[in-house]
Amino acid sequence: MADHDQRLKTLIREFLKEFIRLFFPEWFDRFDFESIEWLDKEIFLDPPRGETRTLDLVAKVPVRQVVESQRLGQPDSWVILIHIEAEGDDRITRLRPRMHDYYKGLRDRYHLPVWSLALYLRVGLDGVGWDVYEEFLWERRVLLFEYPYVGLPGLDAEQYVKGESLLGVALAALMRVPEARRAELKAEALLRIQRSGDNDARKFLLGEFVEAYLPLDEAQQERFEQLMVKEPYQEAQEMMKTSYEKGIEKGIEKSEQLVKEAQEMAQEMMKTSYEKGIEKGMQLVKEAQEMMKTSYEKGVEKGIEKGMQLVKEAQEMMKTSYEKSVEKGERLVLVRLFEKRFGPMSPRVKERVESWPAERLPELEAAWLEGKTPRELGLED
């Protein structure tokens, strides 16, 4: 799975228990999800120096129903490996043999029962079912490997947004959504997540997933923004606003950190220059004790001049870094103020605020106090 789908893997790791209960309820009670151990996902398909593959998600999970030994000499097992492989391709023919190879690699490495599952992001099939990989020798089938799959595009998003599972609400972003309902469904999904009793961290993962995987065209985005300023969807807007404000605070914190680092760097430069000057001065004093007083005074004057130059350079460095940090903070706060008064800004308007000349930022502040809209300021077409 591509790196940009890291958020999907993070979501499944956090909601593995809910994932199994949602799509494979008949097997759910067989697992003990209170002590999950996530494993190294790199396996060797032909040890010791063969091909190496990196799997998406592999968890060691205790079971409540024993898995009887399948091979002579191996004990029964109260632990199995759950392997989930997410596939973003629009064809699954290449994944089928890999699923068998992954299963065999995990089985050979850990000597534990393995349950491999495929999560299809762009292929629906029957929504939830079992897929098969087969190999034949002429007319005889010599290998049959079966594994369950979840084909998200084959599932009805409306059903899962209205269902009990919050994970289902988030994953609905990758399910079948009627074009005419995309804006409403996105707003409903965010509202469901906001009203849940889950903690803020898990709600953020779910909401951010919906934001990332349910894109809207221009007309749908306009409809979505209209919904978000009305009841009952304003609650979900508060959740989004909270995440944005946390980003603002993080940016200000980072700016303050940069200023502090610049100050420390300048102080260190001044300290180092001073210590080196002392050392050099003592050496010159020792070597030039017999020299004329005039030469000594010229050396002192030169040392003072050099030291002042270093101090000036350090001060300029601190000033530049600080001013850039302050300017960045001002722009972020202005965006926040305008959005609180006039609603969410489009990416185009935010770009124009970011490119607004620094010397004219006070004009934006005055305009906000006077109640002028972004359109009146020429920020919005």
Secondary structure, DSSP 8 states (H G I E B T S, - for coil): --GGGHHHHHHHHHTHHHHHHHH-HHHHTTB-TTS-EE---EEESSTTTS-EEE-SEEEEEEEEEEE---STT---EEEEEEEEEEE-SS--TTHHHHHHHHHHHHHHHH-S-EEEEEEESS--TTSEEEEEEEEEETTEEEEEEEEEEEEGGGSBHHHHHSSS-HHHHHHGGGSB--GGGHHHHHHHHHHHHHHSSS-HHHHHHHHHHHHHHS---HHHHHHHHHHHTSTTTHHHHHHHHHHHHHHHHHHHHHHHHHHHHHHHHHHHHHHHHHHHHHHHHHHHHHHTTTS-HHHHHHHHHHHHHHHHHHHHHHHHHHHHHHHHHHHHHHHHHHHHHHHHHH----HHHHHHHHHS-GGGHHHHHHHHHTT--TTTTTS--
